[in-house]
């Protein structure tokens, strides 16, 4: 039986470094939040990173 899915989307080579940097920054900030506890500026930075990653995903059509 043939799969109904189309071909796998190709990853955008230009977006990959940006995604890696955003993901790394998000992980570092999340680890810092666990270590020092909640802080308003830290929460804001994490939110901004999540928003940037979402926008990048939309701009690249989800091909990250």
HTML snippet that shows the backbone in 3Dmol.js (N, CA, C, O; Angstrom):
<script src="https://3Dmol.org/build/3Dmol-min.js"></script>
<div id="view" style="width:600px;height:400px;position:relative"></div>
<script>
const pdb = `
ATOM      1  N   UNK A   1       0.840  -1.179   0.000  1.00  0.00           N
ATOM      2  CA  UNK A   1       0.000   0.000   0.000  1.00  0.00           C
ATOM      3  C   UNK A   1       0.887   1.245   0.000  1.00  0.00           C
ATOM      4  O   UNK A   1       1.850   1.328   0.762  1.00  0.00           O
ATOM      5  N   UNK A   2       0.564   2.189  -0.840  1.00  0.00           N
ATOM      6  CA  UNK A   2       1.376   3.383  -0.973  1.00  0.00           C
ATOM      7  C   UNK A   2       0.965   4.432   0.054  1.00  0.00           C
ATOM      8  O   UNK A   2      -0.220   4.594   0.348  1.00  0.00           O
ATOM      9  N   UNK A   3       1.932   5.130   0.585  1.00  0.00           N
ATOM     10  CA  UNK A   3       1.678   6.174   1.578  1.00  0.00           C
ATOM     11  C   UNK A   3       1.000   7.368   0.914  1.00  0.00           C
ATOM     12  O   UNK A   3       1.315   7.716  -0.224  1.00  0.00           O
ATOM     13  N   UNK A   4       0.061   7.995   1.638  1.00  0.00           N
ATOM     14  CA  UNK A   4      -0.638   9.164   1.107  1.00  0.00           C
ATOM     15  C   UNK A   4       0.157  10.440   1.332  1.00  0.00           C
ATOM     16  O   UNK A   4      -0.196  11.492   0.801  1.00  0.00           O
ATOM     17  N   UNK A   5       1.213  10.357   2.103  1.00  0.00           N
ATOM     18  CA  UNK A   5       2.029  11.530   2.349  1.00  0.00           C
ATOM     19  C   UNK A   5       2.852  11.846   1.118  1.00  0.00           C
ATOM     20  O   UNK A   5       3.240  10.959   0.359  1.00  0.00           O
ATOM     21  N   UNK A   6       3.107  13.113   0.942  1.00  0.00           N
ATOM     22  CA  UNK A   6       3.970  13.530  -0.142  1.00  0.00           C
ATOM     23  C   UNK A   6       5.419  13.335   0.257  1.00  0.00           C
ATOM     24  O   UNK A   6       5.706  12.789   1.322  1.00  0.00           O
ATOM     25  N   UNK A   7       6.319  13.772  -0.580  1.00  0.00           N
ATOM     26  CA  UNK A   7       7.735  13.648  -0.236  1.00  0.00           C
ATOM     27  C   UNK A   7       8.074  14.496   0.983  1.00  0.00           C
ATOM     28  O   UNK A   7       7.430  15.511   1.248  1.00  0.00           O
ATOM     29  N   UNK A   8       9.086  14.067   1.715  1.00  0.00           N
ATOM     30  CA  UNK A   8       9.523  14.813   2.889  1.00  0.00           C
ATOM     31  C   UNK A   8      10.007  16.187   2.450  1.00  0.00           C
ATOM     32  O   UNK A   8      10.721  16.298   1.453  1.00  0.00           O
ATOM     33  N   UNK A   9       9.626  17.251   3.187  1.00  0.00           N
ATOM     34  CA  UNK A   9      10.115  18.584   2.812  1.00  0.00           C
ATOM     35  C   UNK A   9      11.623  18.673   3.031  1.00  0.00           C
ATOM     36  O   UNK A   9      12.164  18.102   3.977  1.00  0.00           O
ATOM     37  N   UNK A  10      12.279  19.392   2.144  1.00  0.00           N
ATOM     38  CA  UNK A  10      13.714  19.589   2.288  1.00  0.00           C
ATOM     39  C   UNK A  10      13.956  20.665   3.336  1.00  0.00           C
ATOM     40  O   UNK A  10      13.191  21.622   3.453  1.00  0.00           O
ATOM     41  N   UNK A  11      15.022  20.494   4.089  1.00  0.00           N
ATOM     42  CA  UNK A  11      15.375  21.496   5.087  1.00  0.00           C
ATOM     43  C   UNK A  11      16.027  22.683   4.397  1.00  0.00           C
ATOM     44  O   UNK A  11      16.752  22.535   3.413  1.00  0.00           O
ATOM     45  N   UNK A  12      15.753  23.851   4.931  1.00  0.00           N
ATOM     46  CA  UNK A  12      16.311  25.074   4.394  1.00  0.00           C
ATOM     47  C   UNK A  12      17.711  25.261   4.969  1.00  0.00           C
ATOM     48  O   UNK A  12      17.845  25.536   6.161  1.00  0.00           O
ATOM     49  N   UNK A  13      18.762  25.119   4.154  1.00  0.00           N
ATOM     50  CA  UNK A  13      20.128  25.217   4.688  1.00  0.00           C
ATOM     51  C   UNK A  13      20.454  26.586   5.255  1.00  0.00           C
ATOM     52  O   UNK A  13      21.311  26.698   6.132  1.00  0.00           O
ATOM     53  N   UNK A  14      19.790  27.636   4.773  1.00  0.00           N
ATOM     54  CA  UNK A  14      20.036  28.979   5.290  1.00  0.00           C
ATOM     55  C   UNK A  14      19.443  29.156   6.679  1.00  0.00           C
ATOM     56  O   UNK A  14      19.981  29.922   7.478  1.00  0.00           O
ATOM     57  N   UNK A  15      18.356  28.471   6.986  1.00  0.00           N
ATOM     58  CA  UNK A  15      17.685  28.626   8.270  1.00  0.00           C
ATOM     59  C   UNK A  15      18.287  27.747   9.355  1.00  0.00           C
ATOM     60  O   UNK A  15      18.129  28.036  10.541  1.00  0.00           O
ATOM     61  N   UNK A  16      18.968  26.688   8.971  1.00  0.00           N
ATOM     62  CA  UNK A  16      19.479  25.731   9.945  1.00  0.00           C
ATOM     63  C   UNK A  16      20.384  26.369  11.001  1.00  0.00           C
ATOM     64  O   UNK A  16      20.180  26.101  12.186  1.00  0.00           O
ATOM     65  N   UNK A  17      21.369  27.195  10.643  1.00  0.00           N
ATOM     66  CA  UNK A  17      22.193  27.805  11.689  1.00  0.00           C
ATOM     67  C   UNK A  17      21.379  28.683  12.641  1.00  0.00           C
ATOM     68  O   UNK A  17      21.638  28.705  13.845  1.00  0.00           O
ATOM     69  N   UNK A  18      20.406  29.398  12.105  1.00  0.00           N
ATOM     70  CA  UNK A  18      19.570  30.247  12.957  1.00  0.00           C
ATOM     71  C   UNK A  18      18.782  29.406  13.939  1.00  0.00           C
ATOM     72  O   UNK A  18      18.667  29.765  15.111  1.00  0.00           O
ATOM     73  N   UNK A  19      18.241  28.296  13.480  1.00  0.00           N
ATOM     74  CA  UNK A  19      17.472  27.403  14.353  1.00  0.00           C
ATOM     75  C   UNK A  19      18.377  26.825  15.433  1.00  0.00           C
ATOM     76  O   UNK A  19      17.982  26.735  16.596  1.00  0.00           O
ATOM     77  N   UNK A  20      19.583  26.437  15.054  1.00  0.00           N
ATOM     78  CA  UNK A  20      20.512  25.884  16.029  1.00  0.00           C
ATOM     79  C   UNK A  20      20.861  26.914  17.100  1.00  0.00           C
ATOM     80  O   UNK A  20      20.928  26.582  18.284  1.00  0.00           O
ATOM     81  N   UNK A  21      21.082  28.148  16.693  1.00  0.00           N
ATOM     82  CA  UNK A  21      21.395  29.207  17.660  1.00  0.00           C
ATOM     83  C   UNK A  21      20.211  29.487  18.577  1.00  0.00           C
ATOM     84  O   UNK A  21      20.376  29.631  19.789  1.00  0.00           O
ATOM     85  N   UNK A  22      19.033  29.564  18.000  1.00  0.00           N
ATOM     86  CA  UNK A  22      17.838  29.814  18.812  1.00  0.00           C
ATOM     87  C   UNK A  22      17.590  28.671  19.793  1.00  0.00           C
ATOM     88  O   UNK A  22      17.277  28.903  20.961  1.00  0.00           O
ATOM     89  N   UNK A  23      17.727  27.453  19.318  1.00  0.00           N
ATOM     90  CA  UNK A  23      17.517  26.298  20.186  1.00  0.00           C
ATOM     91  C   UNK A  23      18.548  26.261  21.312  1.00  0.00           C
ATOM     92  O   UNK A  23      18.214  25.976  22.462  1.00  0.00           O
ATOM     93  N   UNK A  24      19.790  26.549  20.973  1.00  0.00           N
ATOM     94  CA  UNK A  24      20.845  26.571  21.990  1.00  0.00           C
ATOM     95  C   UNK A  24      20.608  27.652  23.030  1.00  0.00           C
ATOM     96  O   UNK A  24      20.781  27.420  24.227  1.00  0.00           O
ATOM     97  N   UNK A  25      20.213  28.834  22.574  1.00  0.00           N
ATOM     98  CA  UNK A  25      19.933  29.928  23.501  1.00  0.00           C
ATOM     99  C   UNK A  25      18.750  29.583  24.402  1.00  0.00           C
ATOM    100  O   UNK A  25      18.758  29.885  25.595  1.00  0.00           O
ATOM    101  N   UNK A  26      17.747  28.957  23.827  1.00  0.00           N
ATOM    102  CA  UNK A  26      16.569  28.570  24.605  1.00  0.00           C
ATOM    103  C   UNK A  26      16.959  27.567  25.688  1.00  0.00           C
ATOM    104  O   UNK A  26      16.522  27.685  26.833  1.00  0.00           O
ATOM    105  N   UNK A  27      17.772  26.594  25.332  1.00  0.00           N
ATOM    106  CA  UNK A  27      18.221  25.589  26.307  1.00  0.00           C
ATOM    107  C   UNK A  27      19.033  26.226  27.429  1.00  0.00           C
ATOM    108  O   UNK A  27      18.849  25.893  28.599  1.00  0.00           O
ATOM    109  N   UNK A  28      19.934  27.143  27.071  1.00  0.00           N
ATOM    110  CA  UNK A  28      20.746  27.816  28.087  1.00  0.00           C
ATOM    111  C   UNK A  28      19.888  28.642  29.048  1.00  0.00           C
ATOM    112  O   UNK A  28      20.081  28.599  30.263  1.00  0.00           O
ATOM    113  N   UNK A  29      18.950  29.385  28.492  1.00  0.00           N
ATOM    114  CA  UNK A  29      18.088  30.202  29.339  1.00  0.00           C
ATOM    115  C   UNK A  29      17.179  29.340  30.214  1.00  0.00           C
ATOM    116  O   UNK A  29      16.921  29.682  31.367  1.00  0.00           O
ATOM    117  N   UNK A  30      16.703  28.244  29.678  1.00  0.00           N
ATOM    118  CA  UNK A  30      15.861  27.341  30.472  1.00  0.00           C
ATOM    119  C   UNK A  30      16.665  26.725  31.620  1.00  0.00           C
ATOM    120  O   UNK A  30      16.158  26.593  32.734  1.00  0.00           O
ATOM    121  N   UNK A  31      17.914  26.349  31.350  1.00  0.00           N
ATOM    122  CA  UNK A  31      18.773  25.794  32.402  1.00  0.00           C
ATOM    123  C   UNK A  31      19.067  26.853  33.459  1.00  0.00           C
ATOM    124  O   UNK A  31      19.089  26.555  34.653  1.00  0.00           O
ATOM    125  N   UNK A  32      19.288  28.071  33.024  1.00  0.00           N
ATOM    126  CA  UNK A  32      19.541  29.172  33.951  1.00  0.00           C
ATOM    127  C   UNK A  32      18.313  29.433  34.827  1.00  0.00           C
ATOM    128  O   UNK A  32      18.435  29.695  36.023  1.00  0.00           O
ATOM    129  N   UNK A  33      17.130  29.359  34.212  1.00  0.00           N
ATOM    130  CA  UNK A  33      15.899  29.567  34.974  1.00  0.00           C
ATOM    131  C   UNK A  33      15.754  28.499  36.054  1.00  0.00           C
ATOM    132  O   UNK A  33      15.323  28.797  37.168  1.00  0.00           O
ATOM    133  N   UNK A  34      16.110  27.260  35.732  1.00  0.00           N
ATOM    134  CA  UNK A  34      16.035  26.191  36.731  1.00  0.00           C
ATOM    135  C   UNK A  34      17.022  26.434  37.867  1.00  0.00           C
ATOM    136  O   UNK A  34      16.736  26.137  39.027  1.00  0.00           O
ATOM    137  N   UNK A  35      18.190  26.977  37.520  1.00  0.00           N
ATOM    138  CA  UNK A  35      19.235  27.188  38.514  1.00  0.00           C
ATOM    139  C   UNK A  35      18.958  28.372  39.429  1.00  0.00           C
ATOM    140  O   UNK A  35      19.182  28.282  40.636  1.00  0.00           O
ATOM    141  N   UNK A  36      18.471  29.488  38.872  1.00  0.00           N
ATOM    142  CA  UNK A  36      18.278  30.685  39.697  1.00  0.00           C
ATOM    143  C   UNK A  36      16.822  30.947  40.057  1.00  0.00           C
ATOM    144  O   UNK A  36      16.533  31.826  40.870  1.00  0.00           O
ATOM    145  N   UNK A  37      15.908  30.198  39.463  1.00  0.00           N
ATOM    146  CA  UNK A  37      14.491  30.414  39.734  1.00  0.00           C
ATOM    147  C   UNK A  37      13.878  31.385  38.737  1.00  0.00           C
ATOM    148  O   UNK A  37      14.534  31.846  37.803  1.00  0.00           O
ATOM    149  N   UNK A  38      12.624  31.677  38.956  1.00  0.00           N
ATOM    150  CA  UNK A  38      11.896  32.558  38.036  1.00  0.00           C
ATOM    151  C   UNK A  38      12.411  33.994  38.131  1.00  0.00           C
ATOM    152  O   UNK A  38      12.725  34.490  39.213  1.00  0.00           O
ATOM    153  N   UNK A  39      12.487  34.631  37.001  1.00  0.00           N
ATOM    154  CA  UNK A  39      12.884  36.029  36.925  1.00  0.00           C
ATOM    155  C   UNK A  39      12.156  36.623  35.728  1.00  0.00           C
ATOM    156  O   UNK A  39      12.153  36.023  34.653  1.00  0.00           O
ATOM    157  N   UNK A  40      11.534  37.798  35.893  1.00  0.00           N
ATOM    158  CA  UNK A  40      10.725  38.372  34.799  1.00  0.00           C
ATOM    159  C   UNK A  40      11.502  38.578  33.495  1.00  0.00           C
ATOM    160  O   UNK A  40      10.975  38.295  32.418  1.00  0.00           O
ATOM    161  N   UNK A  41      12.733  39.060  33.573  1.00  0.00           N
ATOM    162  CA  UNK A  41      13.495  39.306  32.352  1.00  0.00           C
ATOM    163  C   UNK A  41      13.898  38.000  31.670  1.00  0.00           C
ATOM    164  O   UNK A  41      13.956  37.921  30.443  1.00  0.00           O
ATOM    165  N   UNK A  42      14.167  37.003  32.459  1.00  0.00           N
ATOM    166  CA  UNK A  42      14.522  35.697  31.911  1.00  0.00           C
ATOM    167  C   UNK A  42      13.320  35.085  31.198  1.00  0.00           C
ATOM    168  O   UNK A  42      13.454  34.540  30.102  1.00  0.00           O
ATOM    169  N   UNK A  43      12.161  35.174  31.814  1.00  0.00           N
ATOM    170  CA  UNK A  43      10.941  34.660  31.188  1.00  0.00           C
ATOM    171  C   UNK A  43      10.652  35.410  29.890  1.00  0.00           C
ATOM    172  O   UNK A  43      10.216  34.811  28.907  1.00  0.00           O
ATOM    173  N   UNK A  44      10.891  36.707  29.888  1.00  0.00           N
ATOM    174  CA  UNK A  44      10.662  37.515  28.688  1.00  0.00           C
ATOM    175  C   UNK A  44      11.632  37.105  27.579  1.00  0.00           C
ATOM    176  O   UNK A  44      11.233  37.021  26.418  1.00  0.00           O
ATOM    177  N   UNK A  45      12.889  36.849  27.914  1.00  0.00           N
ATOM    178  CA  UNK A  45      13.873  36.433  26.917  1.00  0.00           C
ATOM    179  C   UNK A  45      13.487  35.087  26.302  1.00  0.00           C
ATOM    180  O   UNK A  45      13.610  34.898  25.092  1.00  0.00           O
ATOM    181  N   UNK A  46      13.025  34.164  27.126  1.00  0.00           N
ATOM    182  CA  UNK A  46      12.609  32.852  26.629  1.00  0.00           C
ATOM    183  C   UNK A  46      11.408  33.000  25.704  1.00  0.00           C
ATOM    184  O   UNK A  46      11.348  32.354  24.658  1.00  0.00           O
ATOM    185  N   UNK A  47      10.466  33.833  26.074  1.00  0.00           N
ATOM    186  CA  UNK A  47       9.287  34.068  25.236  1.00  0.00           C
ATOM    187  C   UNK A  47       9.689  34.665  23.893  1.00  0.00           C
ATOM    188  O   UNK A  47       9.159  34.273  22.853  1.00  0.00           O
ATOM    189  N   UNK A  48      10.625  35.611  23.913  1.00  0.00           N
ATOM    190  CA  UNK A  48      11.076  36.227  22.664  1.00  0.00           C
ATOM    191  C   UNK A  48      11.768  35.205  21.762  1.00  0.00           C
ATOM    192  O   UNK A  48      11.589  35.231  20.545  1.00  0.00           O
ATOM    193  N   UNK A  49      12.547  34.318  22.345  1.00  0.00           N
ATOM    194  CA  UNK A  49      13.199  33.274  21.555  1.00  0.00           C
ATOM    195  C   UNK A  49      12.170  32.325  20.943  1.00  0.00           C
ATOM    196  O   UNK A  49      12.289  31.941  19.780  1.00  0.00           O
ATOM    197  N   UNK A  50      11.168  31.952  21.725  1.00  0.00           N
ATOM    198  CA  UNK A  50      10.122  31.068  21.209  1.00  0.00           C
ATOM    199  C   UNK A  50       9.367  31.741  20.069  1.00  0.00           C
ATOM    200  O   UNK A  50       9.026  31.091  19.080  1.00  0.00           O
ATOM    201  N   UNK A  51       9.106  33.037  20.201  1.00  0.00           N
ATOM    202  CA  UNK A  51       8.411  33.786  19.150  1.00  0.00           C
ATOM    203  C   UNK A  51       9.268  33.854  17.894  1.00  0.00           C
ATOM    204  O   UNK A  51       8.765  33.662  16.787  1.00  0.00           O
ATOM    205  N   UNK A  52      10.556  34.127  18.059  1.00  0.00           N
ATOM    206  CA  UNK A  52      11.461  34.193  16.908  1.00  0.00           C
ATOM    207  C   UNK A  52      11.516  32.861  16.186  1.00  0.00           C
ATOM    208  O   UNK A  52      11.507  32.819  14.956  1.00  0.00           O
ATOM    209  N   UNK A  53      11.572  31.778  16.935  1.00  0.00           N
ATOM    210  CA  UNK A  53      11.610  30.453  16.315  1.00  0.00           C
ATOM    211  C   UNK A  53      10.309  30.160  15.569  1.00  0.00           C
ATOM    212  O   UNK A  53      10.334  29.575  14.486  1.00  0.00           O
ATOM    213  N   UNK A  54       9.193  30.556  16.132  1.00  0.00           N
ATOM    214  CA  UNK A  54       7.909  30.368  15.459  1.00  0.00           C
ATOM    215  C   UNK A  54       7.847  31.168  14.157  1.00  0.00           C
ATOM    216  O   UNK A  54       7.390  30.662  13.133  1.00  0.00           O
ATOM    217  N   UNK A  55       8.310  32.421  14.203  1.00  0.00           N
ATOM    218  CA  UNK A  55       8.316  33.251  13.000  1.00  0.00           C
ATOM    219  C   UNK A  55       9.233  32.667  11.931  1.00  0.00           C
ATOM    220  O   UNK A  55       8.899  32.677  10.747  1.00  0.00           O
ATOM    221  N   UNK A  56      10.367  32.169  12.345  1.00  0.00           N
ATOM    222  CA  UNK A  56      11.302  31.560  11.406  1.00  0.00           C
ATOM    223  C   UNK A  56      10.673  30.316  10.770  1.00  0.00           C
ATOM    224  O   UNK A  56      10.848  30.065   9.577  1.00  0.00           O
ATOM    225  N   UNK A  57       9.954  29.556  11.560  1.00  0.00           N
ATOM    226  CA  UNK A  57       9.276  28.360  11.044  1.00  0.00           C
ATOM    227  C   UNK A  57       8.240  28.758   9.992  1.00  0.00           C
ATOM    228  O   UNK A  57       8.151  28.131   8.937  1.00  0.00           O
ATOM    229  N   UNK A  58       7.467  29.787  10.278  1.00  0.00           N
ATOM    230  CA  UNK A  58       6.446  30.259   9.333  1.00  0.00           C
ATOM    231  C   UNK A  58       7.104  30.777   8.054  1.00  0.00           C
ATOM    232  O   UNK A  58       6.661  30.454   6.952  1.00  0.00           O
ATOM    233  N   UNK A  59       8.158  31.577   8.199  1.00  0.00           N
ATOM    234  CA  UNK A  59       8.815  32.156   7.025  1.00  0.00           C
ATOM    235  C   UNK A  59       9.439  31.097   6.129  1.00  0.00           C
ATOM    236  O   UNK A  59       9.517  31.283   4.915  1.00  0.00           O
ATOM    237  N   UNK A  60       9.879  30.003   6.703  1.00  0.00           N
ATOM    238  CA  UNK A  60      10.514  28.958   5.901  1.00  0.00           C
ATOM    239  C   UNK A  60       9.519  27.867   5.508  1.00  0.00           C
ATOM    240  O   UNK A  60       9.902  26.850   4.929  1.00  0.00           O
ATOM    241  N   UNK A  61       8.263  28.079   5.818  1.00  0.00           N
ATOM    242  CA  UNK A  61       7.247  27.088   5.464  1.00  0.00           C
ATOM    243  C   UNK A  61       7.396  25.797   6.241  1.00  0.00           C
ATOM    244  O   UNK A  61       7.003  24.733   5.764  1.00  0.00           O
ATOM    245  N   UNK A  62       7.957  25.881   7.424  1.00  0.00           N
ATOM    246  CA  UNK A  62       8.122  24.702   8.261  1.00  0.00           C
ATOM    247  C   UNK A  62       9.276  23.816   7.834  1.00  0.00           C
ATOM    248  O   UNK A  62       9.431  22.708   8.348  1.00  0.00           O
ATOM    249  N   UNK A  63      10.088  24.290   6.902  1.00  0.00           N
ATOM    250  CA  UNK A  63      11.203  23.476   6.414  1.00  0.00           C
ATOM    251  C   UNK A  63      12.481  23.853   7.135  1.00  0.00           C
ATOM    252  O   UNK A  63      13.400  24.424   6.547  1.00  0.00           O
ATOM    253  N   UNK A  64      12.527  23.529   8.410  1.00  0.00           N
ATOM    254  CA  UNK A  64      13.725  23.839   9.195  1.00  0.00           C
ATOM    255  C   UNK A  64      14.535  22.608   9.416  1.00  0.00           C
ATOM    256  O   UNK A  64      15.584  22.666  10.058  1.00  0.00           O
TER     257      UNK A  64
END
`;
const viewer = $3Dmol.createViewer("view");
viewer.addModel(pdb, "pdb");
viewer.setStyle({}, {cartoon: {color: "spectrum"}});
viewer.zoomTo();
viewer.render();
</script>
